[in-house]
Amino acid sequence: MGFIKKEILIGFLVSLFATFCGMFIYLQYVSRFGFYETIEMIQEGGILGSVIALAALPNLFVFFVFLKKNQDYRARGVLIGTIVIALITFILKFF
């Protein structure tokens, strides 16, 4: 049972890392402003939830890589991480 929890935790952490990397890439390379300026503009504009949702797109790639390698529990962790990110996005968008 400990092995299963460890694999799910690894998938969850990879999901959070992929989302962080997606957000960094978006803020650093897609935005024409500096990193900190873009963060300020996102917070002022109230679109942080939308940006986090876009940043979670790499989770799709990670999920399918884990499935392809038959690492179902890690894929399950990625799915849980994506659901947590979706809930955070929902809270930021509507509250």
C-alpha positions as CSV (number, residue, x, y, z in Angstrom):
1,M,0.0,0.0,0.0
2,G,2.9,2.4,0.7
3,F,4.2,1.9,-2.8
4,I,0.9,3.0,-4.3
5,K,0.8,6.1,-2.2
6,K,4.3,7.0,-3.1
7,E,3.6,6.6,-6.9
8,I,0.5,8.8,-6.6
9,L,2.5,11.4,-4.7
10,I,5.2,11.4,-7.3
11,G,2.5,12.0,-10.0
12,F,0.9,14.8,-8.0
13,L,4.3,16.5,-7.5
14,V,5.2,16.1,-11.2
15,S,1.8,17.7,-12.0
16,L,2.5,20.7,-9.8
17,F,6.0,21.1,-11.2
18,A,4.6,20.9,-14.8
19,T,2.1,23.6,-14.0
20,F,4.7,25.8,-12.5
21,C,6.9,25.3,-15.6
22,G,4.0,26.1,-17.8
23,M,3.3,29.3,-15.9
24,F,6.9,30.3,-16.0
25,I,7.2,29.7,-19.8
26,Y,4.0,31.7,-20.3
27,L,5.1,34.6,-18.1
28,Q,8.7,34.6,-19.4
29,Y,8.3,34.0,-23.1
30,V,4.8,34.7,-24.2
31,S,4.3,38.0,-22.4
32,R,6.0,40.9,-23.9
33,F,6.6,42.5,-20.5
34,G,9.0,41.5,-17.8
35,F,8.3,38.6,-15.4
36,Y,7.3,40.7,-12.4
37,E,5.4,43.2,-14.5
38,T,3.3,40.5,-16.0
39,I,2.5,39.0,-12.6
40,E,1.3,42.5,-11.4
41,M,-0.8,42.9,-14.5
42,I,-2.4,39.5,-14.0
43,Q,-3.2,40.2,-10.4
44,E,-4.6,43.7,-11.3
45,G,-6.7,42.3,-14.2
46,G,-8.1,39.4,-12.0
47,I,-7.1,36.8,-14.6
48,L,-4.8,34.7,-12.4
49,G,-7.2,31.8,-12.5
50,S,-7.2,31.8,-16.3
51,V,-3.4,31.9,-16.5
52,I,-3.1,29.0,-14.0
53,A,-5.6,27.0,-16.2
54,L,-3.4,27.7,-19.3
55,A,-0.3,26.8,-17.3
56,A,-1.8,23.4,-16.5
57,L,-1.8,22.3,-20.1
58,P,1.6,20.5,-19.8
59,N,-0.1,18.1,-17.4
60,L,-1.9,16.6,-20.4
61,F,1.5,15.6,-21.9
62,V,2.8,14.3,-18.6
63,F,-0.4,12.3,-18.0
64,F,-0.1,10.5,-21.4
65,V,3.6,9.9,-20.9
66,F,2.8,8.1,-17.6
67,L,0.0,6.1,-19.3
68,K,2.3,5.1,-22.2
69,K,4.9,3.8,-19.7
70,N,2.2,1.9,-17.8
71,Q,2.7,4.0,-14.7
72,D,-1.0,4.2,-13.9
73,Y,-0.6,5.3,-10.3
74,R,1.6,8.2,-11.3
75,A,-0.9,9.1,-14.0
76,R,-3.6,9.0,-11.3
77,G,-1.5,11.5,-9.2
78,V,-1.3,13.8,-12.2
79,L,-5.0,13.6,-12.6
80,I,-5.5,14.5,-8.9
81,G,-3.1,17.4,-9.2
82,T,-4.9,18.7,-12.3
83,I,-8.2,18.5,-10.3
84,V,-6.7,20.4,-7.5
85,I,-5.4,23.1,-9.9
86,A,-8.9,23.3,-11.5
87,L,-10.4,23.8,-8.0
88,I,-7.9,26.6,-7.3
89,T,-8.8,28.1,-10.7
90,F,-12.5,28.0,-9.9
91,I,-11.9,29.6,-6.5
92,L,-9.8,32.4,-7.9
93,K,-12.2,33.0,-10.7
94,F,-15.5,33.2,-8.8
95,F,-14.6,34.2,-5.3
